[in-house]
Amino acid sequence: MPQLPDLPFGVDYRAVGVFLLAVLVAVIQQFFADWIKAQLARLWGLVAGRRRGIRADEWRRYRAWVARTYNRMELGFVRDVSVTLDEVYVPLEYEQDGRRVDVYRDVQDRRRTVILGAAGAGKSMLLRHSMVRWAAAPERFERVPVLVELARSNRDGRTIRQLITEALGRLDDEPDGRRRHRRARPLVADAAQVVEVALASGRLCVFLDGLDEVVTERRGAVAEEIKEFAERHSTTQIVVTCRDAVYDGDLRPVFDREIRVAGFDDAGIRHFLRLWFTRRDAGGAEHHAPGRERDEASADSRHVVEQLLAELRSSPTVMRLARSPLMLTMITTLYEADAGAGPMLTNSRAEFYQQAVEHLLRRDRDLGRHRNLARYQAGHKLMALRAIALAAQGGRSQGTDRRVIGEAEVYAELARILPRFRLAEEHLPRMVDEIVERSGLLIRIDDNNLLYEFAHLTLQEYLAAVELADDPDRLLGLYRENPSRWRETVKLWCAGANRDASGVVRQIFGGDGRDRLLALECVAEARQLDENLASTIVDSHVRLLGTPAADKHLVLAALGAVAGNSGPFGQRLFDSLARQARSGGSVAEDAVVALAESRRREAIELLSEMAVRVPAARAALRATGELAIPTLAARAGAGSVAAVDDPSVAAGAAAADRPAVGTGAGARSGTTGCGHPSSRAPRWPGRWVASAG
């Protein structure tokens, strides 16, 4: 055997072999660590799963808890009123190339999705309904969904994995009837180990709700944790929701799919109203009534729907409010609760919130039962709620998590204002109890830790804006410290404060692109604003038409909102957009979208004329939904073949009467965001945990 030549510098071949072996081991660890870890987790699941005896009854208990918890929606703005989600849910959509796409159908094929939308756009309801659909037929799906509220990490910095474990391991709050008095058990025993196996095998669908509700100081760290979690568990499906005004690509590039939820179109509003006002027919006394009575009840429901639709259409501003699922739910709830002659709706979001809050605080008095149930004046309770809302929003300390406020903080806020009411300190807990129990605006969420939150974040933002009505300098200071948190409050302040908002809007307009967009949105909502300032703000954004500006969809929506306002200023902007829409090119493509957002009849007439030769106008016209039908029908009656053939007519008419897609029993045979239904024979989801399959 020939002798190997000597290596330079006296290096030994054995040392080289050891070095190369170390490099090889390092390479294997670098490239195969995740695979090895997954295999070890599978092996551990095979052994530990059987030893721990994870049973299918745990998943049945989890399924029952999901159906019980997420299918019932308490309406925080009307106490003791709740609805079943299946009865009233209307599928959310997003717009793509001039058409509407069901969000469910898009999400089910994606491993990583960020769902964006405005406050009240229905992002959380979409996740809740996906949970309900899984619970209705879990054997049809390959993944088990877990819903995590990211705001829960604000207090103690819990990790994503800990939040998932907590969601699966929470105590069953409704023991079965056979052992009524037994001690509550966790939904899933040894949840931490179950989560480990489930993540390794890719059998979870994790819904992370409300990235925008994480405190600003932690949001960046939480976003990085979500990305790291997604990369570590590459086979786990993950969906994140966030307000679009707050999201700045925080999860890119790991999450490359972003969907912006579109507001309800006219057919969606009609669909929701029909479901809402006929929901009692499904299981109440009306369901068992004779045929004639059922027909009469159905006719009454149709009459109410048409009456409310007429009120909504009476003003483009009101109709824009109704495109938000949250606002439409509030409108219908209060419409039912406060029947009577005369119009109920206002032309301002802030005015509507004011009406809703006053109704909730005064209804005991209005119903003649205040002497037994309500001890404190509605005005005093409103002042208390305003102070609490400002503290929860972060007006006292930026350390707040924006949603949850402790009892000590609540009492501290009330202690500041009780002397104005000439009430002793002993009234503190009584007033808080009455606010919680009688109005439903403030909710006690944890009796042990004495924590509270407002029923909806938008109500908190509105009440904080009212509290700052006479302090614009403080409002500006808070906005500069935390723009994303105070953005909606600034808009509601401009809409609700009975004073000139020019000083606030002018200073905001002097900031960056996001600030200038906020200034434009304030022009659409402000009660009082200098017209020259408004013209400067609007003109600066009109010049962005046809350019690849950031947040273009928000700019066009805001321009449409301004153009939809009655009065000379809105008319001038409308005329300017109409001229640019006729000019052609990329500027015209943006102008027709802004015109459609105005929801004015003149806009629909112009778009219907242009739709014959301009595809962008045709797509924008289609987006106006049922509003386009009368105009197109009139043009068809005048002999326009294009109007007869326009798909907007057929789509709008069909959608107005479309069946309850994604609602009720029909939804149970559909798909969800938890991946495709299994093409294999049905498997009970508990089996894969025991076998790590």
C-alpha positions, 0 to 999 in steps of 0.5 A: 500500500503506497504511503501518503505524502506528508501534509505541510506544517506537520498536520496529522491526517487524523486531525484532518479527519476529525476536522472534516467530521466536525464540519460534516456534523455541523452541516447536518445540524444546520440543514437537517435540525428541523427535520430531525426535531420533527421526527423526534417529536413524532416518535415522542408522540407515538410513545408519550401519546399512548402513555398519556392516553390522549382520547378522542373525547378530549377533542369532542369536548374541545369541539363542543366548547368551540361550537358553544363559545364562538357561535354565540355572539353577545352584542355588547352595545345592547345588554342581554341580546345575543345572536347565533353567528350561523344565523346572521353571518354573511361571508366576507369578500375582497376585491381583485381585478374588479370582482369580489372573491370569498375570503374563505376560499382564498385562505384555505389554500394558503399556508401564510395569510395576513387579513387586513381591514378597517375597525369593525370590518369583520376580521375577528368574526371571520375567524370565529365563523371558521372555528364554528364551521370546523366544529360542525364537521371536524372529521372533514378537515385535516387541520384543527383550528385554534384561535388566539387573541394576541392582546392576551400577550400584553400583560405578561408577554406570553409566547405564541406557543404558550397562547396556543397551549392556553387555548387548548388547555383552558377549563371546560366551563360546561361539564356534561350533564351526567356528572353535573357537579364534577370539577371542571377539567381542561379541554385537552389534558397535557396541552403543552405536549399535545401542541408540540406533537401537533405543530411538528405534524402540521395538524394545527391551523393557528388563527392569530387575531388582532396584531394591531391590539398588541401594545406598540412597545411589543408589536415589533417583537411579537411580529418577529416572534410570529415570523420565527414561529412560522418558519420553525413550523413550516407545515402549520397553517397560520392566519393573522388579522390586523387593522390595515391602517396599522399594518406596515408589512410587519410580517413580510416576507414570511407572510407574502399573502395579504388580503384586504377585506372589502366592506359589504356591497349593497347585496351583502347589506340586503343579505345581512338584513334579511338574515337578521330580521328573519332569524327568529323563524329558524327556531322560534315560535314563528317557525311553528306558526300556521302557514298564513302567520308565517307568510305574514311574518315574512312579509313584515320582515321584508317590509322592515328590510326595505324600510331600513334600506331606504333610510340607508340609501337616503345618504351616501354617508349613512350607506358608507357606515353600513358597509362595516359589519360592526356598524350595520350590526349596531344599526339593525340592533338599535333599529329593532330596539328603538322603533318609532316614526321618523328617521333613526340614522344620522350622517356621521359616524360620531353622531351614531356612536353618540346616539348608541351610547345615550340609548344604552345609558338612558334606556332604563329611564326610557322604559320606566324602570330606572327607580328599580334598576338604575340609581345613577344619572346617565350623564354621570355614567357617561362622564365616567365612561369617557374618563375610563376610555381615555385611560384604557386608550393610553391617555394617562400612560402609554403602558396600557395594552389599549384594551384591558384596564384594571379595577384600580385604574377604573376606580382612580379615574372615577375618584377624580370625577365623583366630587363633581357629582357630589357623591362619596367614595363609597359609590365607586363600586356601585357605579361601576357595577351599574355601568357594567350590568345595565349598559353593556358598554364596559365588560368585566372580563376577569373576576379574579384579576379584576379586569375590564374592557369596552365592548368594542374598541371603536366605542372606546376610541369614540368615548376617548375622543369625546373626553378630549373634545376641549383639549386638542393640544393633548390629542395631538401630543398623544397622536405624535407619541403613538400614531397608530393607536390614536388614528381612529380617535383623531378622526372621531374627534374631528367628527364629534367635537363641536369646534373648528378642527382646522388647527389639529388637521393642519398640524397632522397634514404637515407630517409624513404620508400616513399623516397626510392620509389621515388629514384627508380622512379627517376632511371627510368626517370633520364638522368644521374645517377651514375650506382653504385647508380642505382644498389644499389637502384634497388637491395634494391627494388628487395629484396622486391619481395615476401614481403608485402611491402607498395605501392607494386604496385608502386614498381613493376611498377617502376621496370618494367619501369627500366627494360623496358629501353634500354641499359645494365642496363635495360637488367641486371635488366630484366634478374634478374627478368626473373630468379626470375620469373622462381623460383616459389613462391611469389617472382615469382608472383611479378617478373612476374608483373614487367616483364609485366610492362616492356612491352618488347617483351622478357617479353611477350615471357617469360610470354607466355611460363610460362602461361601454368603452372603459373596462375600469369604469365597468369594474367600478360600476359593478362595485356599486352593487344594487345602487347601479340597478335603477340607473342601468334599468332606466338606460335599458328602458331607453334602448341601451343594449349595453345596459341590458347586457351589463353583468352588474345588473345580473350580478346585483339582482342575483346577489340581492336574492342569493342564498345564505352562502356560508351561513346556517346548515349550508355552511357545514358542507363547505370548506374553511380556512383550516385547509381542504376537506380531507379526501381520505375517509373521515378521521376523528381529529383526536387520532392523529394526536395519539399516533402523531400521524 
